[in-house]
């Protein structure tokens, strides 16, 4: 199995749980991180042997080395980040619930956005200590 490269958005206290546990999974490489405080992001990257701290989430989403975005951002900003990550062609791992309909729409707060034909998104919400995976491919018409 090949390894995956992760970029972490939001590096508050909960991020330490992820940084501590990623060591148990040798195929997962946390390469990048970003947070609201650039100085804290640099320090968090240094302490956790992360190769680079980005100045903001947009920079991280544009990083070609990132396969998966770990979305730990505050609930108010969660949906825009997930949408932007999917549009950037990234896979998303999140603690927040998501909704996927058979019409290939990513549902958020009563709104929906049509899935682009180039999406091949693997959305993995994390709830209650279990991971639930839903794979959707707009190209293949699968949900």
C-alpha positions as CSV (number, residue, x, y, z in Angstrom):
1,X,0.0,0.0,0.0
2,X,1.4,3.4,-0.9
3,X,1.6,6.2,1.6
4,X,-0.6,9.3,1.8
5,X,0.5,12.8,2.6
6,X,-1.7,14.8,4.9
7,X,-2.1,18.5,5.5
8,X,-3.7,19.6,8.8
9,X,-5.8,22.7,8.9
10,X,-6.3,24.1,12.4
11,X,-3.6,23.2,15.0
12,X,-5.4,23.7,18.3
13,X,-5.3,21.3,21.2
14,X,-7.2,18.5,19.4
15,X,-4.5,18.4,16.7
16,X,-2.1,16.9,19.3
17,X,-4.3,13.8,19.5
18,X,-3.9,13.3,15.7
19,X,-0.1,14.0,15.7
20,X,0.4,11.5,18.5
21,X,-1.7,8.8,16.8
22,X,-0.3,9.2,13.3
23,X,2.9,7.5,14.5
24,X,0.9,4.3,14.7
25,X,0.2,4.4,11.0
26,X,3.4,4.2,8.9
27,X,1.6,4.9,5.6
28,X,0.4,8.3,6.8
29,X,2.8,11.2,6.5
30,X,1.7,14.6,8.0
31,X,3.7,16.9,5.8
32,X,2.1,20.3,6.3
33,X,0.0,22.3,8.8
34,X,-1.6,25.7,9.1
35,X,-3.5,27.6,11.7
36,X,-4.7,31.1,12.5
37,X,-1.5,32.1,14.2
38,X,1.5,31.7,11.9
39,X,4.0,31.7,14.8
40,X,2.2,28.9,16.5
41,X,1.9,27.0,13.2
42,X,5.7,27.1,12.8
43,X,6.3,25.9,16.3
44,X,3.7,23.1,16.0
45,X,5.4,22.0,12.8
46,X,8.8,22.0,14.4
47,X,7.6,20.0,17.5
48,X,5.9,17.4,15.4
49,X,8.5,17.0,12.6
50,X,6.2,18.4,10.0
51,X,8.2,19.6,7.0
52,X,6.4,22.9,6.4
53,X,3.9,25.2,8.0
54,X,1.7,27.1,5.5
55,X,0.7,30.7,6.1
56,X,-3.0,29.9,5.5
57,X,-5.4,27.2,4.4
58,X,-5.4,28.3,0.7
59,X,-1.7,27.8,0.5
60,X,-2.1,24.3,2.0
61,X,-4.8,23.5,-0.5
62,X,-2.6,24.6,-3.4
63,X,0.2,22.3,-2.2
64,X,0.7,19.6,-4.8
65,X,2.3,17.3,-2.2
66,X,-0.9,17.0,-0.1
67,X,-3.3,14.1,-0.8
68,X,-5.6,14.5,2.2
69,X,-6.7,17.5,4.2
70,X,-7.4,16.8,7.8
71,X,-10.1,19.4,8.6
72,X,-10.0,20.3,12.3
73,X,-11.2,23.9,11.8
74,X,-13.9,25.5,13.9
75,X,-17.5,24.6,13.0
76,X,-18.3,28.0,11.5
77,X,-15.6,27.7,8.9
78,X,-15.8,23.9,8.3
79,X,-18.1,23.9,5.3
80,X,-16.2,26.4,3.2
81,X,-12.9,24.7,3.9
82,X,-14.2,21.2,3.0
83,X,-15.8,22.6,-0.2
84,X,-12.5,24.4,-1.2
85,X,-10.5,21.2,-0.5
86,X,-12.7,19.1,-2.7
87,X,-12.6,21.7,-5.5
88,X,-8.8,21.6,-5.1
89,X,-8.9,17.9,-5.8
90,X,-8.0,16.9,-2.2
91,X,-9.5,14.1,-0.2
92,X,-10.9,15.2,3.1
93,X,-10.9,13.7,6.6
94,X,-13.2,15.4,9.0
95,X,-14.8,15.1,12.4
96,X,-17.9,16.9,11.3
97,X,-20.9,15.1,9.7
98,X,-21.3,15.4,5.9
99,X,-24.2,14.6,3.6
100,X,-24.0,13.1,0.1
101,X,-27.2,12.7,-1.9
102,X,-27.6,10.4,-4.9
103,X,-27.7,13.5,-7.1
104,X,-24.0,13.9,-6.3
105,X,-24.4,17.0,-4.2
106,X,-22.3,17.9,-1.2
107,X,-24.9,19.1,1.3
108,X,-24.1,21.8,3.8
109,X,-26.3,23.8,6.1
110,X,-29.4,23.4,3.9
111,X,-27.5,24.4,0.8
112,X,-26.0,22.1,-1.8
113,X,-23.4,22.4,-4.5
114,X,-23.3,20.4,-7.6
115,X,-20.4,18.0,-7.7
116,X,-18.0,18.8,-10.5
117,X,-17.4,16.0,-13.0
118,X,-13.7,15.9,-12.1
119,X,-14.4,15.1,-8.4
120,X,-13.4,11.8,-7.1
121,X,-13.8,12.6,-3.5
122,X,-13.3,10.3,-0.6
123,X,-15.1,11.9,2.3
124,X,-14.4,10.4,5.7
125,X,-16.4,11.8,8.6
126,X,-15.4,10.8,12.1
127,X,-18.1,10.5,14.7
128,X,-18.3,9.0,18.2
129,X,-15.0,7.1,18.1
130,X,-15.7,5.4,14.8
131,X,-14.8,6.3,11.3
132,X,-17.5,6.1,8.6
133,X,-16.3,6.2,5.0
134,X,-18.4,7.1,2.0
135,X,-16.8,7.1,-1.4
136,X,-18.4,9.1,-4.1
137,X,-17.3,9.4,-7.7
138,X,-19.1,11.9,-9.8
139,X,-17.4,10.5,-12.9
140,X,-18.9,7.1,-12.4
141,X,-22.2,8.2,-11.0
142,X,-21.5,6.3,-7.7
143,X,-22.5,7.6,-4.3
